Structure formats: C-alpha cells, structure tokens
Amino acid sequence: MRFILTNDDGIDAPGLAALAQALRDVNDDAEATIVAPLHHHSGCSHQVTTHRPMQVERRSEAAYAVAGTPADCIRVALSHLELKPDFVLSGINAGGNLGADLYISGTVAAVREAALYRIPGIALSHYIHCRQPIDWARANRLAGIVLDKLCYQPQLPGSFWNVNLPHLASDMADPALVFCPLCTQPLPAVYESLETGGLQYAGDYGKRRCDPGSDVEVCFAGQIAVTAIQLWG
C-alpha cells in the first residue's frame, strides 16, 4: 500500500514521527511519503492557499515540507508531486479533535481533502488532559493498533475515520477501540475581559458538554474513540 502522511503541527512535530513509526511497525512494506506543513497550522480548518506562492522543500527522498496548510499539502501531493496513494494518514495531533473540533481542525481537513478525491484516510489525534505531556512512545503503539484495524476496513467513497487517543496514566492498561458517533454539542464559549481591552478565550476543553456514548465521552473515559465520517450520501 502507498501512503501519504501529513499533519497540522508541522513536519518536525513528534506526533508525525510517531505516526510514521507506527506505520512501519504495522507494515514495513508500505510506501510512505511525508508531505507536511513547514510550520504549525493548528486550528486552520480547511483553509487553502491561493493568493500567494508556496515553497515546497524536499527534505529527503520521501519527505516534503510545504509552506502551506494541511489541505494544501494533500493538494500539492496529488496534483504537483503526482503521488497516487491508497491511503492518507494525518497526525498524530497534539490535542484532541473530538465532536465540533472536526470543523476547526487542520489535522482532519487533510483527510477530508483526500476524501474529496475519493482517497480513504485516518485523522489521528491525542487528547491532552490538564496540559500533561504526551507519552509519544505509547501513542506510537496505540496508533499501530488503530492502523492495523482501520487500514483494512472498507470505506465508502467520500469517507474517512476520525480517531482520538485518550490520555492515560502510565500504569493503565492499553485501551479498547470504541466505534462511536460524533458529539453534537458545542465547544465551551467562555471569554474573559482583559484590563488592556478585548477578550481572551477562557473555555475549559475538559469540561465541554457531551452526548452519551459520543466520541467525547468515550475518549474522556479512557478509550480510543473511532468515528466514521461521511461527506455525502
């Protein structure tokens, strides 16, 4: 199988390295090409670059840094680099992409762009609890479990998987994969007034509302939340 790997945290992010290693661990025969943003683009949603030139830097035989967004990376990979992937993987994002995050996330936008081209994909993110550091070695292992399960699951055209890894204590057992619906509740819309004027967002991600059985509840409860997203039909 041929894969494109990307993210929204930038080509040098540890999450992308963990994802690449997870793919090698699961399938050492896979052809993987990294086409990822040169800089951090978290929260850029499905923004694309049409108003300025984009530089494409070749880092190695199979790695390119694009001075653009995650969606740009997929466009460049398919149209300019003429890659022909069987699958697109995006992540591992440092932070959850659950429920309403789907509409904000650059990580998710990359696989959504691929889905528009009828290419299946998986967006992988890692929930962060109370700003604690991510154990990337464990994230690598959990991502391998996800890839081994989902890369061979049938996907309808125009669909992709959105996956969120939980933040676990080091002594906790590896979690189960739970297939669950996307949460429909809004993100916390809380702001505080600054003495200098203006507003500062002050929402608490961990205290967001959630639907019973949704991806937010599943991930916050310590399981791997797996949600199928269909763009049409």
Secondary structure, DSSP 8 states (H G I E B T S, - for coil): -EEEEE-SS-TT-HHHHHHHHHHHHH-TT-EEEEEEESS--TT-TT----SS---EEEEETTEEEESS-HHHHHHIIIIIS----SEEEEEEEEB---GGGGGT-HHHHHHHHHHHTT--EEEEEE--STT----HHHHHHHHHHHHHHHTTS---TTEEEEEEE----TTS----EEE-----S-----EEE-TTSSEEE---GGG----TTSHHHHHHTTSEEEEEEES--
